[in-house]
Amino acid sequence: MSSNKIINVLPNESAVIEELCKLVEKLANDAINRDDIFKIGLSGGSLATFLAKGLPKIATDWSKWKIFFCDERVVPIESSDSNYGLYKNSLIGVVPVKEDQFIKINPHLPAEEAARDYIQKMAVHFSPDELPRFHLLLLGMGPDGHTCSLFPGHRLLDESSVWVAPVTDSPKPPPSRITLTFPVVNNAECCAFAVVGQNKAEMIKRILKDQECLPAGRVEPTRGKVYWLLDQGAASHLNGS
Protein backbone atom coordinates (compact mmCIF):
# COMPACT_ATOMS: atom_id res chain seq x y z
CA MET A 1 0.00 0.00 0.00
CA SER A 2 1.39 3.40 -0.95
CA SER A 3 2.76 5.58 1.84
CA ASN A 4 0.50 8.48 0.88
CA LYS A 5 -2.65 6.44 1.65
CA ILE A 6 -3.96 6.81 5.21
CA ILE A 7 -6.73 4.48 6.39
CA ASN A 8 -8.37 5.51 9.64
CA VAL A 9 -11.01 3.21 11.15
CA LEU A 10 -13.27 5.00 13.62
CA PRO A 11 -15.94 3.65 15.99
CA ASN A 12 -19.05 5.04 14.31
CA GLU A 13 -20.51 7.60 11.91
CA SER A 14 -20.28 10.45 14.42
CA ALA A 15 -16.56 9.81 14.87
CA VAL A 16 -16.06 9.73 11.09
CA ILE A 17 -17.81 13.10 10.76
CA GLU A 18 -15.72 14.59 13.58
CA GLU A 19 -12.45 13.29 12.09
CA LEU A 20 -13.41 14.48 8.60
CA CYS A 21 -14.21 17.98 9.78
CA LYS A 22 -11.02 18.16 11.88
CA LEU A 23 -9.09 17.35 8.71
CA VAL A 24 -10.99 20.02 6.77
CA GLU A 25 -10.31 22.57 9.52
CA LYS A 26 -6.57 21.85 9.59
CA LEU A 27 -6.14 21.93 5.82
CA ALA A 28 -8.29 25.04 5.45
CA ASN A 29 -6.33 26.96 8.04
CA ASP A 30 -2.96 25.76 6.69
CA ALA A 31 -3.98 26.84 3.18
CA ILE A 32 -5.29 30.24 4.33
CA ASN A 33 -2.10 30.91 6.31
CA ARG A 34 0.05 29.99 3.32
CA ASP A 35 -2.00 31.03 0.27
CA ASP A 36 -4.67 33.37 1.69
CA ILE A 37 -7.33 31.13 0.11
CA PHE A 38 -8.74 27.62 0.59
CA LYS A 39 -9.77 25.77 -2.57
CA ILE A 40 -11.95 22.77 -1.82
CA GLY A 41 -13.93 20.45 -4.09
CA LEU A 42 -17.12 18.82 -2.83
CA SER A 43 -19.04 15.71 -3.85
CA GLY A 44 -22.70 14.96 -3.29
CA GLY A 45 -24.51 12.19 -1.46
CA SER A 46 -24.01 11.53 2.24
CA LEU A 47 -21.00 13.88 2.33
CA ALA A 48 -23.34 16.89 2.36
CA THR A 49 -25.09 15.53 5.47
CA PHE A 50 -21.75 14.88 7.18
CA LEU A 51 -20.51 18.41 6.49
CA ALA A 52 -23.75 20.06 7.61
CA LYS A 53 -23.35 18.26 10.94
CA GLY A 54 -19.63 18.79 11.45
CA LEU A 55 -18.55 22.04 9.82
CA PRO A 56 -20.45 24.38 12.21
CA LYS A 57 -18.04 23.18 14.93
CA ILE A 58 -14.81 24.17 13.19
CA ALA A 59 -12.90 27.45 13.46
CA THR A 60 -11.82 28.97 10.14
CA ASP A 61 -11.93 32.18 8.14
CA TRP A 62 -14.93 31.24 6.01
CA SER A 63 -14.52 34.30 3.79
CA LYS A 64 -11.34 32.75 2.32
CA TRP A 65 -13.07 29.60 1.08
CA LYS A 66 -13.67 28.92 -2.62
CA ILE A 67 -15.90 25.90 -3.08
CA PHE A 68 -15.86 23.85 -6.27
CA PHE A 69 -17.57 20.61 -7.26
CA CYS A 70 -15.79 17.33 -7.99
CA ASP A 71 -18.73 16.53 -10.23
CA GLU A 72 -22.12 18.02 -10.92
CA ARG A 73 -25.32 16.93 -12.57
CA VAL A 74 -26.51 19.11 -15.44
CA VAL A 75 -29.93 19.76 -13.93
CA PRO A 76 -31.70 22.87 -12.59
CA ILE A 77 -30.42 24.06 -9.20
CA GLU A 78 -33.89 23.39 -7.79
CA SER A 79 -33.59 19.69 -8.72
CA SER A 80 -32.93 17.18 -5.94
CA ASP A 81 -30.09 15.87 -8.17
CA SER A 82 -28.14 19.17 -8.09
CA ASN A 83 -25.06 18.98 -5.88
CA TYR A 84 -24.97 22.76 -5.59
CA GLY A 85 -28.66 22.76 -4.69
CA LEU A 86 -27.92 20.17 -2.01
CA TYR A 87 -25.24 22.36 -0.39
CA LYS A 88 -27.21 25.55 -0.88
CA ASN A 89 -29.96 23.99 1.25
CA SER A 90 -27.73 22.25 3.79
CA LEU A 91 -24.74 24.59 4.31
CA ILE A 92 -25.69 28.19 3.51
CA GLY A 93 -27.13 29.64 6.70
CA VAL A 94 -25.53 26.84 8.73
CA VAL A 95 -21.97 28.11 8.24
CA PRO A 96 -21.14 31.67 7.11
CA VAL A 97 -20.40 30.96 3.45
CA LYS A 98 -22.10 32.95 0.71
CA GLU A 99 -23.51 31.78 -2.59
CA ASP A 100 -20.80 33.60 -4.56
CA GLN A 101 -18.11 31.48 -2.87
CA PHE A 102 -19.43 28.44 -4.73
CA ILE A 103 -18.07 27.97 -8.25
CA LYS A 104 -21.17 26.63 -9.96
CA ILE A 105 -21.91 25.13 -13.35
CA ASN A 106 -24.29 26.76 -15.80
CA PRO A 107 -27.14 24.23 -15.69
CA HIS A 108 -28.74 25.69 -18.82
CA LEU A 109 -25.94 24.48 -21.11
CA PRO A 110 -25.53 20.99 -22.62
CA ALA A 111 -22.93 18.87 -20.79
CA GLU A 112 -20.15 19.50 -23.32
CA GLU A 113 -20.57 23.29 -23.10
CA ALA A 114 -21.11 23.19 -19.32
CA ALA A 115 -17.77 21.38 -18.93
CA ARG A 116 -15.93 23.97 -21.04
CA ASP A 117 -17.65 26.78 -19.15
CA TYR A 118 -16.62 25.25 -15.81
CA ILE A 119 -12.99 25.04 -16.95
CA GLN A 120 -13.12 28.79 -17.72
CA LYS A 121 -14.59 29.48 -14.29
CA MET A 122 -11.86 27.38 -12.64
CA ALA A 123 -9.13 29.12 -14.64
CA VAL A 124 -9.94 32.35 -12.77
CA HIS A 125 -8.73 30.68 -9.56
CA PHE A 126 -5.92 28.47 -10.91
CA SER A 127 -3.10 29.08 -13.34
CA PRO A 128 -4.43 28.34 -16.85
CA ASP A 129 -1.04 26.90 -17.89
CA GLU A 130 -0.83 24.02 -15.41
CA LEU A 131 -3.06 21.47 -13.77
CA PRO A 132 -5.25 22.84 -10.97
CA ARG A 133 -3.94 21.93 -7.54
CA PHE A 134 -6.77 21.84 -5.03
CA HIS A 135 -6.00 22.05 -1.34
CA LEU A 136 -8.62 19.38 -0.67
CA LEU A 137 -11.05 17.23 -2.61
CA LEU A 138 -13.78 15.50 -0.62
CA LEU A 139 -14.79 12.45 -2.59
CA GLY A 140 -17.57 9.91 -2.50
CA MET A 141 -17.51 6.20 -3.32
CA GLY A 142 -20.48 4.70 -5.12
CA PRO A 143 -21.70 1.12 -4.67
CA ASP A 144 -19.95 0.23 -7.95
CA GLY A 145 -16.68 1.84 -6.84
CA HIS A 146 -17.13 5.05 -8.86
CA THR A 147 -15.93 8.41 -7.61
CA CYS A 148 -16.77 11.86 -8.99
CA SER A 149 -18.64 10.83 -12.16
CA LEU A 150 -15.85 8.47 -13.16
CA PHE A 151 -17.52 5.08 -13.56
CA PRO A 152 -15.99 1.60 -13.93
CA GLY A 153 -15.20 0.78 -17.55
CA HIS A 154 -16.00 4.30 -18.80
CA ARG A 155 -13.80 5.93 -21.45
CA LEU A 156 -13.26 8.98 -19.20
CA LEU A 157 -11.04 6.91 -16.90
CA ASP A 158 -8.34 7.39 -19.54
CA GLU A 159 -8.88 11.13 -20.07
CA SER A 160 -5.47 12.76 -19.73
CA SER A 161 -5.78 16.33 -20.95
CA VAL A 162 -8.94 18.23 -20.04
CA TRP A 163 -9.58 19.41 -16.48
CA VAL A 164 -13.33 18.86 -16.57
CA ALA A 165 -15.07 16.39 -18.85
CA PRO A 166 -18.71 16.03 -19.88
CA VAL A 167 -20.64 12.83 -19.24
CA THR A 168 -23.74 12.22 -21.32
CA ASP A 169 -24.13 8.49 -20.70
CA SER A 170 -23.84 8.12 -16.94
CA PRO A 171 -24.92 4.60 -15.90
CA LYS A 172 -26.45 6.23 -12.84
CA PRO A 173 -29.19 8.84 -13.44
CA PRO A 174 -29.24 11.63 -14.29
CA PRO A 175 -27.20 10.79 -17.43
CA SER A 176 -25.88 14.32 -18.11
CA ARG A 177 -23.02 15.49 -15.86
CA ILE A 178 -19.61 17.08 -15.69
CA THR A 179 -16.70 15.68 -13.70
CA LEU A 180 -13.13 16.45 -12.70
CA THR A 181 -10.73 14.06 -14.44
CA PHE A 182 -8.06 11.89 -12.84
CA PRO A 183 -5.14 14.21 -13.73
CA VAL A 184 -6.81 16.97 -11.67
CA VAL A 185 -7.96 14.66 -8.86
CA ASN A 186 -4.49 13.19 -8.46
CA ASN A 187 -2.84 16.60 -8.52
CA ALA A 188 -4.64 17.66 -5.31
CA GLU A 189 -2.68 18.26 -2.12
CA CYS A 190 -5.16 16.04 -0.31
CA CYS A 191 -8.15 13.83 -1.15
CA ALA A 192 -10.47 12.33 1.45
CA PHE A 193 -13.20 9.70 1.47
CA ALA A 194 -15.62 9.33 4.38
CA VAL A 195 -17.42 5.99 4.13
CA VAL A 196 -19.83 4.52 6.64
CA GLY A 197 -22.04 1.46 6.82
CA GLN A 198 -21.81 -2.31 6.55
CA ASN A 199 -23.29 -2.08 3.03
CA LYS A 200 -20.03 -0.45 1.86
CA ALA A 201 -17.78 -3.10 3.41
CA GLU A 202 -17.41 -5.39 0.39
CA MET A 203 -16.50 -2.51 -1.96
CA ILE A 204 -14.05 -1.10 0.60
CA LYS A 205 -12.39 -4.54 0.77
CA ARG A 206 -12.19 -4.76 -3.02
CA ILE A 207 -10.55 -1.33 -3.25
CA LEU A 208 -8.29 -1.18 -0.18
CA LYS A 209 -7.41 -4.83 0.44
CA ASP A 210 -7.78 -6.60 -2.90
CA GLN A 211 -6.63 -3.47 -4.74
CA GLU A 212 -8.99 -3.99 -7.65
CA CYS A 213 -8.60 -1.36 -10.34
CA LEU A 214 -11.82 0.54 -9.57
CA PRO A 215 -12.15 4.32 -10.00
CA ALA A 216 -12.14 5.17 -6.27
CA GLY A 217 -8.99 3.07 -5.86
CA ARG A 218 -7.25 5.07 -8.57
CA VAL A 219 -7.30 8.17 -6.38
CA GLU A 220 -3.61 8.39 -5.50
CA PRO A 221 -2.32 11.97 -5.39
CA THR A 222 1.13 12.17 -6.91
CA ARG A 223 2.25 14.92 -4.52
CA GLY A 224 -0.23 14.57 -1.70
CA LYS A 225 -2.20 12.26 0.54
CA VAL A 226 -5.46 10.37 0.35
CA TYR A 227 -7.42 9.67 3.53
CA TRP A 228 -9.96 6.89 3.89
CA LEU A 229 -12.07 7.58 6.99
CA LEU A 230 -14.17 4.50 7.71
CA ASP A 231 -16.54 3.44 10.44
CA GLN A 232 -16.38 -0.08 11.87
CA GLY A 233 -19.10 -1.29 9.51
CA ALA A 234 -17.42 -0.08 6.33
CA ALA A 235 -14.07 -1.50 7.48
CA SER A 236 -15.46 -4.83 8.66
CA HIS A 237 -14.16 -6.87 5.68
CA LEU A 238 -10.61 -5.50 5.75
CA ASN A 239 -9.33 -8.02 8.29
CA GLY A 240 -9.25 -11.76 7.79
CA SER A 241 -9.54 -13.62 4.53
C-alpha positions in Angstrom: 0.0 0.0 0.0 1.4 3.4 -0.9 2.8 5.6 1.8 0.5 8.5 0.9 -2.6 6.4 1.6 -4.0 6.8 5.2 -6.7 4.5 6.4 -8.4 5.5 9.6 -11.0 3.2 11.1 -13.3 5.0 13.6 -15.9 3.6 16.0 -19.1 5.0 14.3 -20.5 7.6 11.9 -20.3 10.4 14.4 -16.6 9.8 14.9 -16.1 9.7 11.1 -17.8 13.1 10.8 -15.7 14.6 13.6 -12.5 13.3 12.1 -13.4 14.5 8.6 -14.2 18.0 9.8 -11.0 18.2 11.9 -9.1 17.3 8.7 -11.0 20.0 6.8 -10.3 22.6 9.5 -6.6 21.9 9.6 -6.1 21.9 5.8 -8.3 25.0 5.5 -6.3 27.0 8.0 -3.0 25.8 6.7 -4.0 26.8 3.2 -5.3 30.2 4.3 -2.1 30.9 6.3 0.1 30.0 3.3 -2.0 31.0 0.3 -4.7 33.4 1.7 -7.3 31.1 0.1 -8.7 27.6 0.6 -9.8 25.8 -2.6 -11.9 22.8 -1.8 -13.9 20.5 -4.1 -17.1 18.8 -2.8 -19.0 15.7 -3.9 -22.7 15.0 -3.3 -24.5 12.2 -1.5 -24.0 11.5 2.2 -21.0 13.9 2.3 -23.3 16.9 2.4 -25.1 15.5 5.5 -21.8 14.9 7.2 -20.5 18.4 6.5 -23.8 20.1 7.6 -23.4 18.3 10.9 -19.6 18.8 11.4 -18.6 22.0 9.8 -20.5 24.4 12.2 -18.0 23.2 14.9 -14.8 24.2 13.2 -12.9 27.5 13.5 -11.8 29.0 10.1 -11.9 32.2 8.1 -14.9 31.2 6.0 -14.5 34.3 3.8 -11.3 32.8 2.3 -13.1 29.6 1.1 -13.7 28.9 -2.6 -15.9 25.9 -3.1 -15.9 23.9 -6.3 -17.6 20.6 -7.3 -15.8 17.3 -8.0 -18.7 16.5 -10.2 -22.1 18.0 -10.9 -25.3 16.9 -12.6 -26.5 19.1 -15.4 -29.9 19.8 -13.9 -31.7 22.9 -12.6 -30.4 24.1 -9.2 -33.9 23.4 -7.8 -33.6 19.7 -8.7 -32.9 17.2 -5.9 -30.1 15.9 -8.2 -28.1 19.2 -8.1 -25.1 19.0 -5.9 -25.0 22.8 -5.6 -28.7 22.8 -4.7 -27.9 20.2 -2.0 -25.2 22.4 -0.4 -27.2 25.5 -0.9 -30.0 24.0 1.2 -27.7 22.2 3.8 -24.7 24.6 4.3 -25.7 28.2 3.5 -27.1 29.6 6.7 -25.5 26.8 8.7 -22.0 28.1 8.2 -21.1 31.7 7.1 -20.4 31.0 3.4 -22.1 32.9 0.7 -23.5 31.8 -2.6 -20.8 33.6 -4.6 -18.1 31.5 -2.9 -19.4 28.4 -4.7 -18.1 28.0 -8.3 -21.2 26.6 -10.0 -21.9 25.1 -13.4 -24.3 26.8 -15.8 -27.1 24.2 -15.7 -28.7 25.7 -18.8 -25.9 24.5 -21.1 -25.5 21.0 -22.6 -22.9 18.9 -20.8 -20.1 19.5 -23.3 -20.6 23.3 -23.1 -21.1 23.2 -19.3 -17.8 21.4 -18.9 -15.9 24.0 -21.0 -17.7 26.8 -19.1 -16.6 25.3 -15.8 -13.0 25.0 -16.9 -13.1 28.8 -17.7 -14.6 29.5 -14.3 -11.9 27.4 -12.6 -9.1 29.1 -14.6 -9.9 32.4 -12.8 -8.7 30.7 -9.6 -5.9 28.5 -10.9 -3.1 29.1 -13.3 -4.4 28.3 -16.8 -1.0 26.9 -17.9 -0.8 24.0 -15.4 -3.1 21.5 -13.8 -5.2 22.8 -11.0 -3.9 21.9 -7.5 -6.8 21.8 -5.0 -6.0 22.1 -1.3 -8.6 19.4 -0.7 -11.1 17.2 -2.6 -13.8 15.5 -0.6 -14.8 12.4 -2.6 -17.6 9.9 -2.5 -17.5 6.2 -3.3 -20.5 4.7 -5.1 -21.7 1.1 -4.7 -19.9 0.2 -8.0 -16.7 1.8 -6.8 -17.1 5.0 -8.9 -15.9 8.4 -7.6 -16.8 11.9 -9.0 -18.6 10.8 -12.2 -15.9 8.5 -13.2 -17.5 5.1 -13.6 -16.0 1.6 -13.9 -15.2 0.8 -17.5 -16.0 4.3 -18.8 -13.8 5.9 -21.5 -13.3 9.0 -19.2 -11.0 6.9 -16.9 -8.3 7.4 -19.5 -8.9 11.1 -20.1 -5.5 12.8 -19.7 -5.8 16.3 -21.0 -8.9 18.2 -20.0 -9.6 19.4 -16.5 -13.3 18.9 -16.6 -15.1 16.4 -18.9 -18.7 16.0 -19.9 -20.6 12.8 -19.2 -23.7 12.2 -21.3 -24.1 8.5 -20.7 -23.8 8.1 -16.9 -24.9 4.6 -15.9 -26.4 6.2 -12.8 -29.2 8.8 -13.4 -29.2 11.6 -14.3 -27.2 10.8 -17.4 -25.9 14.3 -18.1 -23.0 15.5 -15.9 -19.6 17.1 -15.7 -16.7 15.7 -13.7 -13.1 16.4 -12.7 -10.7 14.1 -14.4 -8.1 11.9 -12.8 -5.1 14.2 -13.7 -6.8 17.0 -11.7 -8.0 14.7 -8.9 -4.5 13.2 -8.5 -2.8 16.6 -8.5 -4.6 17.7 -5.3 -2.7 18.3 -2.1 -5.2 16.0 -0.3 -8.1 13.8 -1.1 -10.5 12.3 1.5 -13.2 9.7 1.5 -15.6 9.3 4.4 -17.4 6.0 4.1 -19.8 4.5 6.6 -22.0 1.5 6.8 -21.8 -2.3 6.5 -23.3 -2.1 3.0 -20.0 -0.4 1.9 -17.8 -3.1 3.4 -17.4 -5.4 0.4 -16.5 -2.5 -2.0 -14.0 -1.1 0.6 -12.4 -4.5 0.8 -12.2 -4.8 -3.0 -10.5 -1.3 -3.2 -8.3 -1.2 -0.2 -7.4 -4.8 0.4 -7.8 -6.6 -2.9 -6.6 -3.5 -4.7 -9.0 -4.0 -7.7 -8.6 -1.4 -10.3 -11.8 0.5 -9.6 -12.1 4.3 -10.0 -12.1 5.2 -6.3 -9.0 3.1 -5.9 -7.2 5.1 -8.6 -7.3 8.2 -6.4 -3.6 8.4 -5.5 -2.3 12.0 -5.4 1.1 12.2 -6.9 2.3 14.9 -4.5 -0.2 14.6 -1.7 -2.2 12.3 0.5 -5.5 10.4 0.4 -7.4 9.7 3.5 -10.0 6.9 3.9 -12.1 7.6 7.0 -14.2 4.5 7.7 -16.5 3.4 10.4 -16.4 -0.1 11.9 -19.1 -1.3 9.5 -17.4 -0.1 6.3 -14.1 -1.5 7.5 -15.5 -4.8 8.7 -14.2 -6.9 5.7 -10.6 -5.5 5.8 -9.3 -8.0 8.3 -9.2 -11.8 7.8 -9.5 -13.6 4.5 
